Amino acid sequence: NDDDEDCQNLIFRRALIASVVNPTTPFLRIAQAGTNVIFYWSTNAVGYSLQSKTSLTSASAWSAVTNVPIIVGDQFYVTNAIVGPIKFYRLSN
């Protein structure tokens, strides 16, 4: 099945690592939709924005994800294409 193969390729190319430093921080969720990745979090998380960087070992700063979140129900949603280098994501306020 091509969908299974695509999913397996995604698993080998991308890894999701979750770390909770502060239990009151909103939870960032991630889902795959075809060739896109969808990030979403609660609209109760006022003042939080999505950030990314390409390496956790470098001293480079986190960068704001420029896609404007849309609100659906009680969630903020941001969609990004699955292309380019591996990226790490977080919510920050």
Number of C-alpha atoms within 10 A of each C-alpha: 5 7 9 9 10 13 13 12 11 14 11 9 10 14 11 9 7 11 8 9 7 7 7 8 13 17 16 15 12 16 11 15 12 11 11 13 15 15 20 21 22 18 16 11 17 9 9 16 17 23 18 16 18 16 14 12 6 8 7 10 12 17 12 15 16 10 11 12 17 12 14 11 8 11 15 19 20 18 18 14 12 17 10 7 11 12 15 16 20 18 17 14 10
